[in-house]
Amino acid sequence: MQLVEQGKIDLSDPVARYVDDVPVEWRAVTIRQLFTHLSGLPDLWRDIDVIARNEAVAWTKVKAMPMLAQPGERFRYTQTNYVLLAKVISKVSGMPFNDFVIANQLAAVGMPRTMFAYSSNTPANSAGRY
């Protein structure tokens, strides 16, 4: 939403304006529909093992899945919406999503020990992901 407030993203824009490699069926999905889980996109999270091993393989796999509904038709929480929003943020901000969040969220509120970590790189004596 910081990028929306800065006028760099419009919630009514289709995701295809920011992410080039989306399937034809996804091109009309708007940024607002991603935020509100009304996109109708398939759920990337169905196969957590693939995601954990290789993000690129998971991205290719989810793009081949059928839509769950027409955009705007029904609510369905999916991780795919967040993956696309992260891609949009990276493209518009010019920095990787993790770096954007660290700089614009975590550093801004004085949280220098908070980070993006996965089971393979969570420092000792730290809380892991939920």
DSSP file with accessible surface (Angstrom, degrees, kcal/mol):
  #  RESIDUE AA STRUCTURE BP1 BP2  ACC     N-H-->O    O-->H-N    N-H-->O    O-->H-N    TCO  KAPPA ALPHA  PHI   PSI    X-CA   Y-CA   Z-CA
    1    1 A M     >        0   0  113      0, 0.0     4,-2.8     0, 0.0     5,-0.2   0.000 360.0 360.0 360.0 -24.6    0.0    0.0    0.0
    2    2 A Q  H  >  +     0   0   61      1,-0.2     4,-1.6     2,-0.2     6,-0.2   0.911 360.0  48.5 -60.1 -40.2    3.0    2.3    0.4
    3    3 A L  H  4>S+     0   0    6      2,-0.2     5,-2.5     1,-0.2     6,-1.0   0.837 109.7  52.0 -70.5 -30.4    3.6    2.1   -3.3
    4    4 A V  H >45S+     0   0   35      4,-0.2     3,-1.8     3,-0.2    -2,-0.2   0.945 108.9  50.4 -66.6 -46.7   -0.1    2.8   -3.9
    5    5 A E  H 3<5S+     0   0  162     -4,-2.8    -2,-0.2     1,-0.3    -1,-0.2   0.827 108.4  53.2 -60.6 -31.3    0.1    5.9   -1.7
    6    6 A Q  T 3<5S-     0   0  102     -4,-1.6    -1,-0.3    -5,-0.2    -2,-0.2   0.467 116.7-116.2 -82.1  -2.2    3.2    7.0   -3.7
    7    7 A G  T < 5S+     0   0   66     -3,-1.8    -3,-0.2     2,-0.2    -2,-0.1   0.642  85.9 115.3  77.9  16.3    1.2    6.7   -7.0
    8    8 A K  S   <S+     0   0  112     -5,-2.5     2,-0.4     1,-0.2    -4,-0.2   0.657  76.6  33.9 -91.7 -18.6    3.4    3.9   -8.3
    9    9 A I        -     0   0   15     -6,-1.0     2,-0.5    -8,-0.1    -2,-0.2  -0.998  67.3-153.2-135.4 139.9    0.7    1.2   -8.3
   10   10 A D    >   -     0   0   84     -2,-0.4     3,-1.9     1,-0.1    21,-0.3  -0.960  16.4-140.0-111.8 129.8   -3.0    1.5   -9.0
   11   11 A L  T 3  S+     0   0   29     -2,-0.5    21,-2.5     1,-0.3    22,-0.3   0.743 102.8  57.0 -61.0 -22.0   -5.3   -1.1   -7.3
   12   12 A S  T 3  S+     0   0   75     19,-0.2    -1,-0.3    18,-0.1    21,-0.0   0.570  83.4 109.2 -86.0  -8.1   -7.4   -1.2  -10.5
   13   13 A D  S <  S-     0   0   22     -3,-1.9    18,-2.1     1,-0.1    19,-0.2  -0.385  75.7-113.3 -67.4 144.9   -4.4   -2.2  -12.6
   14   14 A P  B >   -A   30   0A  51      0, 0.0     3,-1.8     0, 0.0     4,-0.4  -0.489  22.0-121.9 -74.0 148.1   -4.2   -5.7  -14.0
   15   15 A V  G >> S+     0   0    0     14,-3.4     4,-2.2    11,-0.3     3,-2.0   0.830 108.6  70.6 -59.6 -31.1   -1.4   -7.8  -12.6
   16   16 A A  G 34 S+     0   0   30     11,-0.8    -1,-0.3    13,-0.3    11,-0.1   0.707  84.1  70.1 -63.2 -17.2   -0.1   -8.3  -16.2
   17   17 A R  G <4 S+     0   0  159     -3,-1.8    -1,-0.3    10,-0.2    -2,-0.2   0.803 115.7  23.2 -66.8 -26.5    0.9   -4.6  -16.2
   18   18 A Y  T <4 S+     0   0   18     -3,-2.0     2,-0.5    -4,-0.4    -2,-0.2   0.673 121.6  53.4-112.5 -26.6    3.7   -5.5  -13.8
   19   19 A V    ><  -     0   0    8     -4,-2.2     3,-0.5     1,-0.1    -1,-0.2  -0.961  59.2-170.1-120.4 115.1    4.4   -9.2  -14.2
   20   20 A D  T 3  S+     0   0  125     -2,-0.5     2,-0.7     1,-0.2    -1,-0.1   0.851  74.9  60.2 -73.1 -38.0    5.1  -10.3  -17.7
   21   21 A D  T 3  S+     0   0   74      2,-0.0    -1,-0.2     0, 0.0    -5,-0.0  -0.180  71.5 125.1 -96.1  46.7    5.1  -14.1  -17.4
   22   22 A V    <   -     0   0    6     -2,-0.7     5,-0.1    -3,-0.5    41,-0.0  -0.778  66.4-101.3 -99.0 148.0    1.5  -14.7  -16.2
   23   23 A P    >>  -     0   0   23      0, 0.0     3,-1.6     0, 0.0     4,-0.8  -0.231  33.8-108.6 -60.9 156.8   -0.8  -17.0  -18.1
   24   24 A V  G >4 S+     0   0   98      1,-0.3     3,-1.2     2,-0.2     4,-0.4   0.887 119.2  58.7 -53.0 -42.2   -3.4  -15.5  -20.4
   25   25 A E  G 34 S+     0   0  126      1,-0.3    -1,-0.3     2,-0.1     3,-0.2   0.730 106.7  48.5 -63.4 -21.7   -6.2  -16.4  -17.9
   26   26 A W  G X4 S+     0   0    2     -3,-1.6     3,-1.5     1,-0.2   -11,-0.3   0.599  84.4  91.4 -92.2 -13.6   -4.5  -14.4  -15.2
   27   27 A R  T << S+     0   0  124     -3,-1.2   -11,-0.8    -4,-0.8   -10,-0.2   0.780  85.2  49.6 -61.3 -29.9   -3.9  -11.2  -17.2
   28   28 A A  T 3  S+     0   0   74     -4,-0.4    -1,-0.3    -3,-0.2    -2,-0.1   0.605  81.0 114.9 -86.0 -10.0   -7.2   -9.4  -16.2
   29   29 A V    <   -     0   0    0     -3,-1.5   -14,-3.4   -15,-0.1   -13,-0.3  -0.394  61.2-139.7 -61.9 131.1   -6.8  -10.1  -12.4
   30   30 A T  B  >  -A   14   0A  31    -16,-0.3     4,-1.7   -15,-0.1   -18,-0.1  -0.519  18.7-114.7 -92.9 162.7   -6.3   -6.7  -10.7
   31   31 A I  H  > S+     0   0    2    -18,-2.1     4,-2.3   -21,-0.3     5,-0.2   0.912 118.9  55.0 -58.7 -42.1   -4.0   -5.8   -7.9
   32   32 A R  H  > S+     0   0  114    -21,-2.5     4,-2.3     1,-0.2    -1,-0.2   0.906 104.6  53.1 -59.8 -41.2   -7.1   -5.2   -5.7
   33   33 A Q  H  >>S+     0   0   37    -22,-0.3     5,-2.3     1,-0.2     6,-0.8   0.855 107.6  51.7 -65.7 -31.8   -8.3   -8.8   -6.4
   34   34 A L  H ><5S+     0   0    0     -4,-1.7     3,-0.9     3,-0.2    -2,-0.2   0.953 111.8  46.4 -65.8 -47.6   -5.0  -10.1   -5.3
   35   35 A F  H 3<5S+     0   0   82     -4,-2.3    -2,-0.2     1,-0.2    -1,-0.2   0.853 118.6  41.0 -61.3 -37.8   -5.2   -8.2   -2.0
   36   36 A T  H 3<5S-     0   0   60     -4,-2.3    -1,-0.2    -5,-0.2    -2,-0.2   0.372 109.1-119.3 -97.1   4.8   -8.8   -9.2   -1.4
   37   37 A H  T <<5S+     0   0   11     -3,-0.9    39,-2.5    -4,-0.5    -3,-0.2   0.853  80.4 120.0  58.8  39.2   -8.4  -12.9   -2.5
   38   38 A L      < +     0   0   56     -5,-2.3    34,-4.1    37,-0.2    35,-0.3   0.055  37.7 104.7-112.1  21.8  -10.9  -12.5   -5.2
   39   39 A S  S    S-     0   0    1     -6,-0.8    -5,-0.1    37,-0.2    -1,-0.1   0.783  74.5-139.7 -76.0 -30.3   -8.4  -13.4   -8.0
   40   40 A G        +     0   0    5     34,-0.3    28,-3.2     1,-0.2    29,-1.2   0.526  49.7 150.4  79.7   4.8   -9.6  -16.9   -8.7
   41   41 A L        -     0   0    1     26,-0.2    -1,-0.2    27,-0.2    40,-0.1  -0.349  52.0-102.4 -72.0 151.5   -6.0  -18.0   -9.0
   42   42 A P        -     0   0    1      0, 0.0     2,-0.8     0, 0.0    38,-0.2  -0.274  42.2-101.1 -67.2 160.3   -4.9  -21.5   -8.2
   43   43 A D    >   -     0   0   24      1,-0.2     3,-1.4    36,-0.1     4,-0.2  -0.761  25.3-167.1 -95.3 112.1   -3.1  -22.0   -4.9
   44   44 A L  G >  S+     0   0   15     -2,-0.8     3,-1.2     1,-0.3     7,-0.2   0.797  83.9  69.8 -58.4 -31.8    0.6  -22.3   -5.1
   45   45 A W  G >   +     0   0  111      1,-0.3     3,-0.6    -3,-0.1    -1,-0.3   0.586  69.6  91.9 -72.0  -8.3    0.7  -23.6   -1.5
   46   46 A R  G <  S+     0   0  163     -3,-1.4     2,-0.4     1,-0.3    -1,-0.3   0.801  93.9  40.0 -57.4 -27.9   -0.9  -26.9   -2.3
   47   47 A D  G X>  +     0   0   45     -3,-1.2     4,-1.7    -4,-0.2     3,-0.7  -0.642  67.6 167.4-124.4  75.0    2.6  -28.4   -2.8
   48   48 A I  H <> S+     0   0   56     -3,-0.6     4,-2.7    -2,-0.4     5,-0.2   0.835  74.5  61.4 -60.6 -31.9    4.7  -26.9   -0.1
   49   49 A D  H 3> S+     0   0  102      1,-0.2     4,-1.7     2,-0.2    -1,-0.2   0.908 104.5  47.8 -63.9 -40.0    7.5  -29.4   -0.7
   50   50 A V  H <> S+     0   0   12     -3,-0.7     4,-2.8     2,-0.2     8,-0.3   0.935 112.2  49.9 -65.5 -42.8    8.0  -28.1   -4.3
   51   51 A I  H  < S+     0   0   34     -4,-1.7    -2,-0.2     1,-0.2    -1,-0.2   0.934 110.2  50.0 -61.7 -45.3    8.0  -24.5   -3.0
   52   52 A A  H  < S+     0   0   75     -4,-2.7    -1,-0.2     1,-0.2    -2,-0.2   0.856 116.6  41.6 -64.3 -34.1   10.6  -25.2   -0.4
   53   53 A R  H  < S+     0   0  180     -4,-1.7     2,-0.3     1,-0.2    -2,-0.2   0.877 132.5   1.0 -82.2 -39.2   12.9  -26.9   -2.8
   54   54 A N     X  -     0   0   76     -4,-2.8     4,-2.2    -5,-0.2    -1,-0.2  -0.769  49.3-166.1-160.1 105.3   12.7  -24.7   -5.8
   55   55 A E  H  > S+     0   0  133     -2,-0.3     4,-2.5     1,-0.2     5,-0.2   0.872  94.0  54.7 -61.2 -38.7   10.7  -21.5   -6.2
   56   56 A A  H  > S+     0   0   64      2,-0.2     4,-2.2     1,-0.2    -1,-0.2   0.909 108.9  47.6 -64.3 -40.6   11.1  -21.4  -10.0
   57   57 A V  H  > S+     0   0   74      2,-0.2     4,-2.6     1,-0.2    -1,-0.2   0.923 111.8  50.4 -65.5 -42.9    9.7  -24.9  -10.3
   58   58 A A  H  X S+     0   0    4     -4,-2.2     4,-2.7    -8,-0.3     5,-0.2   0.912 109.7  51.0 -61.1 -42.1    6.8  -24.0   -8.1
   59   59 A W  H  X S+     0   0   19     -4,-2.5     4,-1.8     2,-0.2    -2,-0.2   0.931 111.7  46.9 -62.6 -44.6    6.0  -20.9  -10.1
   60   60 A T  H  X S+     0   0   94     -4,-2.2     4,-0.8     1,-0.2    -2,-0.2   0.925 113.0  50.5 -62.3 -42.0    6.0  -22.9  -13.4
   61   61 A K  H >X S+     0   0   88     -4,-2.6     3,-0.9     1,-0.2     4,-0.5   0.926 109.5  48.2 -64.6 -46.5    3.8  -25.5  -11.8
   62   62 A V  H >< S+     0   0    0     -4,-2.7     3,-1.2     1,-0.3    -1,-0.2   0.870 104.8  60.0 -67.3 -32.0    1.2  -23.1  -10.4
   63   63 A K  H 3< S+     0   0   52     -4,-1.8    -1,-0.3     1,-0.3    -2,-0.2   0.764 103.6  52.6 -67.4 -20.6    0.9  -21.3  -13.8
   64   64 A A  H << S+     0   0   86     -3,-0.9    -1,-0.3    -4,-0.8    -2,-0.2   0.580  90.1  98.8 -89.2  -9.8   -0.2  -24.6  -15.4
   65   65 A M  S << S-     0   0   26     -3,-1.2     3,-0.1    -4,-0.5     2,-0.1  -0.434  81.3-104.7 -76.3 151.8   -3.0  -25.1  -12.9
   66   66 A P        -     0   0  104      0, 0.0    -1,-0.1     0, 0.0    -2,-0.1  -0.379  40.0 -96.0 -73.2 153.2   -6.5  -24.3  -13.7
   67   67 A M        -     0   0   44      1,-0.1   -26,-0.2   -26,-0.1     3,-0.1  -0.351  22.2-143.2 -61.0 148.1   -8.2  -21.2  -12.3
   68   68 A L  S    S-     0   0   41    -28,-3.2     2,-0.3     1,-0.3   -27,-0.2   0.730  77.6 -19.9 -84.4 -26.6  -10.3  -21.8   -9.2
   69   69 A A  S    S-     0   0   11    -29,-1.2    -1,-0.3   -30,-0.1     3,-0.1  -0.964  83.3 -75.4-166.1 169.0  -12.9  -19.2  -10.3
   70   70 A Q    >   -     0   0  124     -2,-0.3     3,-2.4     1,-0.1     4,-0.5  -0.519  68.0 -85.1 -71.5 144.9  -13.3  -16.2  -12.6
   71   71 A P  T 3  S+     0   0   38      0, 0.0   -32,-0.2     0, 0.0    -1,-0.1  -0.262 116.4  12.8 -53.3 132.3  -11.6  -13.1  -11.2
   72   72 A G  T 3  S+     0   0   41    -34,-4.1   -33,-0.1     2,-0.2     3,-0.1   0.324 100.1 105.5  84.5  -5.9  -14.0  -11.3   -8.8
   73   73 A E  S <  S-     0   0  127     -3,-2.4     2,-0.3   -35,-0.3   -34,-0.1   0.897  85.4  -6.8 -77.9 -43.3  -16.4  -14.3   -8.6
   74   74 A R        -     0   0  116     -4,-0.5   -34,-0.3   -36,-0.2     2,-0.3  -0.998  68.9-102.0-155.8 155.2  -15.6  -15.7   -5.1
   75   75 A F        +     0   0  132     -2,-0.3     2,-0.3    -3,-0.1   -37,-0.2  -0.567  42.1 158.7 -77.0 134.7  -13.3  -15.3   -2.2
   76   76 A R        -     0   0   99    -39,-2.5     2,-0.3    -2,-0.3   -37,-0.2  -0.796  35.6-133.6-157.4 113.2  -10.5  -17.9   -1.8
   77   77 A Y        +     0   0  104     -2,-0.3     2,-0.3   -39,-0.1     3,-0.0  -0.524  36.7 167.2 -67.6 124.7   -7.3  -17.3    0.2
   78   78 A T    >>  -     0   0    1     -2,-0.3     3,-0.7     1,-0.1     4,-0.6  -0.999  43.6-138.1-141.0 145.5   -4.3  -18.4   -1.8
   79   79 A Q  H 3> S+     0   0   47     -2,-0.3     4,-2.2     1,-0.2     3,-0.3   0.743  99.1  75.5 -68.6 -23.8   -0.6  -17.9   -1.4
   80   80 A T  H 3> S+     0   0    0      1,-0.2     4,-2.5     2,-0.2    -1,-0.2   0.879  89.0  58.5 -57.4 -37.1   -0.4  -17.3   -5.2
   81   81 A N  H <> S+     0   0    0     -3,-0.7     4,-2.4     1,-0.2    -1,-0.2   0.926 107.9  45.5 -57.9 -43.6   -1.9  -13.8   -4.6
   82   82 A Y  H  X S+     0   0   96     -4,-0.6     4,-2.5    -3,-0.3    -1,-0.2   0.866 109.2  54.7 -70.5 -36.5    1.0  -13.0   -2.3
   83   83 A V  H  X S+     0   0   35     -4,-2.2     4,-2.0     2,-0.2    -1,-0.2   0.938 111.5  45.6 -61.0 -44.4    3.6  -14.4   -4.6
   84   84 A L  H  X S+     0   0    0     -4,-2.5     4,-2.5     2,-0.2    -2,-0.2   0.912 110.8  52.2 -66.3 -41.2    2.3  -12.1   -7.4
   85   85 A L  H  X S+     0   0   13     -4,-2.4     4,-2.8     1,-0.2    -1,-0.2   0.913 108.6  51.6 -61.5 -39.0    2.1   -9.1   -5.1
   86   86 A A  H  X S+     0   0   21     -4,-2.5     4,-2.5     1,-0.2    -1,-0.2   0.909 109.4  50.0 -63.3 -39.5    5.8   -9.7   -4.1
   87   87 A K  H  X S+     0   0   61     -4,-2.0     4,-2.3     2,-0.2    -2,-0.2   0.906 111.2  49.2 -65.2 -40.0    6.6   -9.8   -7.8
   88   88 A V  H  X S+     0   0    2     -4,-2.5     4,-2.8     2,-0.2     5,-0.3   0.942 111.4  48.8 -63.1 -47.7    4.8   -6.5   -8.4
   89   89 A I  H  X S+     0   0   33     -4,-2.8     4,-2.8     1,-0.2     6,-0.4   0.922 111.5  50.2 -60.3 -42.6    6.5   -4.9   -5.4
   90   90 A S  H  X>S+     0   0   37     -4,-2.5     4,-1.6    -5,-0.2     5,-0.6   0.929 113.2  45.6 -61.4 -44.6    9.9   -6.0   -6.7
   91   91 A K  H  <5S+     0   0  111     -4,-2.3    -2,-0.2     2,-0.2    -1,-0.2   0.944 118.2  40.8 -65.9 -47.7    9.3   -4.7  -10.2
   92   92 A V  H  <5S+     0   0   36     -4,-2.8    -2,-0.2     1,-0.2    -1,-0.2   0.893 120.5  42.3 -71.3 -38.7    7.9   -1.3   -9.1
   93   93 A S  H  <5S-     0   0   30     -4,-2.8    -1,-0.2    -5,-0.3    -2,-0.2   0.703  99.8-131.7 -81.8 -20.9   10.4   -0.7   -6.3
   94   94 A G  T  <5S+     0   0   69     -4,-1.6    -3,-0.2    -5,-0.3    -4,-0.1   0.665  75.6  89.4  77.9  14.9   13.4   -2.0   -8.2
   95   95 A M  S   <S-     0   0   67     -5,-0.6    -1,-0.2    -6,-0.4    -2,-0.2  -0.974  89.0 -84.2-139.8 155.7   14.6   -4.2   -5.3
   96   96 A P     >  -     0   0   76      0, 0.0     4,-2.4     0, 0.0     3,-0.2  -0.273  43.4-115.6 -56.2 146.8   13.9   -7.7   -4.2
   97   97 A F  H  > S+     0   0   62      1,-0.2     4,-2.6     2,-0.2     5,-0.2   0.894 114.7  52.8 -51.6 -49.1   10.7   -8.1   -2.1
   98   98 A N  H  > S+     0   0   57      1,-0.2     4,-2.5     2,-0.2    -1,-0.2   0.917 110.5  47.8 -57.0 -43.5   12.6   -9.1    1.0
   99   99 A D  H  > S+     0   0   85     -3,-0.2     4,-2.7     2,-0.2     5,-0.2   0.886 110.0  52.9 -65.1 -38.2   14.9   -6.1    0.8
  100  100 A F  H  X S+     0   0   17     -4,-2.4     4,-2.9     2,-0.2     5,-0.3   0.941 111.3  45.6 -62.4 -45.8   11.9   -3.8    0.2
  101  101 A V  H  X>S+     0   0   28     -4,-2.6     4,-2.3     2,-0.2     5,-1.8   0.925 113.4  49.7 -65.1 -43.5   10.1   -5.1    3.4
  102  102 A I  I  <>S+     0   0   67     -4,-2.5     5,-3.3    -5,-0.2     6,-0.4   0.952 118.1  39.2 -60.8 -46.8   13.3   -4.9    5.4
  103  103 A A  I  <5S+     0   0   52     -4,-2.7     5,-0.2     1,-0.2    -2,-0.2   0.899 126.5  32.6 -71.1 -40.7   13.9   -1.3    4.3
  104  104 A N  I  <5S+     0   0   51     -4,-2.9    -3,-0.2    -5,-0.2    -2,-0.2   0.599 134.0  18.0 -99.9 -10.7   10.4    0.1    4.4
  105  105 A Q  I  X5S+     0   0   87     -4,-2.3     4,-1.1    -5,-0.3    -3,-0.2   0.685 126.7  35.4-119.8 -63.6    8.8   -1.9    7.2
  106  106 A L  I >4XS+     0   0   24     -5,-1.8     5,-2.5     1,-0.2     3,-0.5   0.928 122.4  41.2 -68.5 -49.3   11.3   -3.5    9.6
  107  107 A A  G >4<S+     0   0   65     -5,-3.3     3,-1.4    -6,-0.3    -1,-0.2   0.889 110.0  60.8 -65.4 -36.4   14.0   -0.8    9.6
  108  108 A A  G 345S+     0   0   75     -6,-0.4    -1,-0.2     1,-0.3    -2,-0.2   0.785 111.6  38.3 -63.0 -27.1   11.4    1.9    9.7
  109  109 A V  G <<5S-     0   0  103     -4,-1.1    -1,-0.3    -3,-0.5    -2,-0.2   0.211 120.4-103.2-110.1  13.7   10.0    0.6   13.0
  110  110 A G  T < 5S+     0   0   58     -3,-1.4    -3,-0.2    -4,-0.2     3,-0.1   0.916  72.8 139.1  72.3  45.0   13.4   -0.3   14.6
  111  111 A M    > < +     0   0   80     -5,-2.5     3,-1.3    -9,-0.2    -1,-0.1  -0.567  10.5 156.3-117.5  67.6   13.3   -4.1   14.1
  112  112 A P  T 3  S+     0   0  120      0, 0.0    -1,-0.1     0, 0.0    -5,-0.1   0.711  71.9  52.5 -70.3 -18.3   16.9   -4.9   13.1
  113  113 A R  T 3  S+     0   0  206     -3,-0.1     2,-0.4    -7,-0.1    -2,-0.0   0.427  86.9  96.8 -97.3   0.9   16.9   -8.5   14.3
  114  114 A T    <   +     0   0   62     -3,-1.3     2,-0.3   -12,-0.1    -3,-0.1  -0.763  53.2 154.3 -90.7 135.3   13.7   -9.4   12.4
  115  115 A M        -     0   0   94     -2,-0.4     2,-0.7    -9,-0.0    -2,-0.0  -0.921  51.7 -89.4-149.8 172.1   14.4  -11.1    9.0
  116  116 A F        +     0   0   63     -2,-0.3     2,-0.3    13,-0.0   -18,-0.0  -0.830  58.2 163.8 -87.3 118.6   13.1  -13.4    6.4
  117  117 A A        -     0   0   21     -2,-0.7     2,-0.3     5,-0.1     5,-0.1  -0.990  23.8-162.1-139.8 149.4   14.3  -16.8    7.4
  118  118 A Y    >>  -     0   0  114     -2,-0.3     3,-2.1    10,-0.1     4,-1.1  -0.778  46.7 -89.2-122.5 169.0   13.5  -20.4    6.5
  119  119 A S  T 34 S+     0   0  102      1,-0.3     3,-0.3    -2,-0.3     9,-0.0   0.816 125.7  55.7 -53.5 -28.4   14.2  -23.6    8.4
  120  120 A S  T 34 S+     0   0  114      1,-0.2    -1,-0.3     3,-0.0    -3,-0.0   0.710 120.7  25.7 -79.4 -18.6   17.5  -23.9    6.6
  121  121 A N  T <4 S+     0   0   89     -3,-2.1    -2,-0.2     2,-0.1    -1,-0.2   0.240  79.8 130.4-132.3  19.2   18.8  -20.4    7.6
  122  122 A T     <  -     0   0   39     -4,-1.1     3,-0.1    -3,-0.3     4,-0.1  -0.595  61.0-120.0 -73.7 122.2   17.1  -19.5   10.9
  123  123 A P    >   -     0   0   53      0, 0.0     3,-1.0     0, 0.0    -1,-0.1  -0.250  35.7 -87.8 -61.5 152.9   19.8  -18.4   13.4
  124  124 A A  T 3  S+     0   0   89      1,-0.2     3,-0.1     3,-0.0     0, 0.0  -0.237 112.6  21.0 -58.0 147.7   20.2  -20.3   16.6
  125  125 A N  T 3  S+     0   0  172      1,-0.2     2,-0.3    -3,-0.1    -1,-0.2   0.780 100.7 119.3  62.0  28.5   18.0  -19.1   19.5
  126  126 A S  S <  S-     0   0   48     -3,-1.0     2,-0.3    -4,-0.1    -1,-0.2  -0.888  71.5-105.7-119.5 154.4   15.6  -17.4   17.1
  127  127 A A        -     0   0   99     -2,-0.3     3,-0.1    -3,-0.1     2,-0.1  -0.619  39.4-141.2 -75.0 135.5   11.9  -18.0   16.5
  128  128 A G        -     0   0   52     -2,-0.3   -10,-0.1     1,-0.2    -1,-0.1  -0.208  33.0 -69.1 -86.3-177.7   11.3  -19.8   13.2
  129  129 A R              0   0  125      1,-0.1    -1,-0.2   -12,-0.1   -11,-0.0  -0.305 360.0 360.0 -70.0 157.9    8.6  -19.3   10.7
  130  130 A Y              0   0  253     -3,-0.1    -1,-0.1    -2,-0.0    -3,-0.0  -0.493 360.0 360.0 -90.0 360.0    5.0  -20.2   11.7
